[in-house]
Amino acid sequence: MHELSITQSILSIVLEKAEAAQASRIVKVNITMGKLSGVVDDCVQFYFELLSKDTIAAGASISFYQSPTKLRCRNCANVFMPADIDWTCPNCHSQGVEIISGRECFVESIEVE
């Protein structure tokens, strides 16, 4: 259910930016979501269509880019993309890692008329 509040925020952001650009219509919204964000893009799409009704974003398409999970080893500072659920550093085999990419969720850009 957190997709509803996320989508409300996305809509608010794109409407604010479109207004600042004096746009008459929002055509497309490009969103980046990390694999670990827990956000379901189909839910965002559904809520966006529902919430944007009667706004300049009505009918806008949404494009999702899923950013990969990247980890940094706390032992040797190696940056790597884990294979499945194995978060062991391939360099030193340590399991002490920090997430540096994969949890993000943001509006990358919008296309307006």
N, C-alpha and C positions, 0 to 999 in steps of 0.2 A: 504493500500500500504506500510505501514511501515514494513510489514513482509519481503519485499525484502531486505531492509537494515539490518534487524535483521539476516536474513539468510546469507547474505554476511559476516557479522561479525562471525556468527557461523562457516561457512566454513573456514574463515581465521584462526580462533582459532584452529580448528581441524587439518587443514593442517600444521600449525606451530608446534603443539604438536606432530603430527605424524612424521614430519621431524626430530624433536629433538630426537625422539625415534628410528630413522632410520627405520621406518616402510615402507614396500613396498605397503601396502594396508590398507585402513580404512574399517573395516567390519561393525561397528555399532557405532552410536552416540546416547548417552543418554542425553536427555534434560529435565530440570525441568522448568516448567512454572506455575506461579501462576494463580489462577482463575481470578484475577483482572488485569492481565497483558495486556489483550486485544489482545493477539497474537492468531491467528487462526492456529492451528497445521496443518491443511490440506494445507494451503497456504505455510507454512514453508516447508512442505514435497515437494510440487510442485516446489518451488524455489530451494530447495536443489538439487533435481534431475536435474534441468535445469543448475544450476551454477556449479555443481560438475562434469559435463561431461568433459571428457579429463583430469581428475585429479585422484589422488590415492583414492579419496573418491567416485568415480563413482560407483554406485550400492550399496553403503552402506545403511543399513537400519537405520531408525531413530525411537527411542523409546521415547515417551513423558510421563513424570510423571507430573500430575497436583497437585501442592501443594495447600492445603486448605487456606482459608482466616482466619487469626487469628487477633483478635483485643485486645487492652489493654485499659481498662477504665482509663481515666485521673483522675477520682475522687477516686476510691478505688484500682486501679492497678490490678484488676481482668483481667486475660487473658482468652478469650473465642472465640469460633467459632460461628459466627452469623448464625441464622436460616433465610435463604432467604434474604430479604431486611431489616429485623428488626435488627438494629445495637444498640439496647438498651442493656446496661449491665444487665445481669440476676441477678447480685448480689445487685447492688444499684439502678438500673433502670435509671442511668444517660445515656445521649446520647452523652456525650463528650468522644469520643474514638479516638485512633490512630491505624493505620494499622501497624502490626508488621510482617505479612506474607501474601503473596498472590499476590504481584506485581512483584515478581522475574521472571527472564528469564535468564537461564545460562546453559552452557554445564556441565553436571554432570560428565560424563566420556566418553571415547572412547575406542573401541576395535579395535586393529590393528593386522596385520600379518607382 
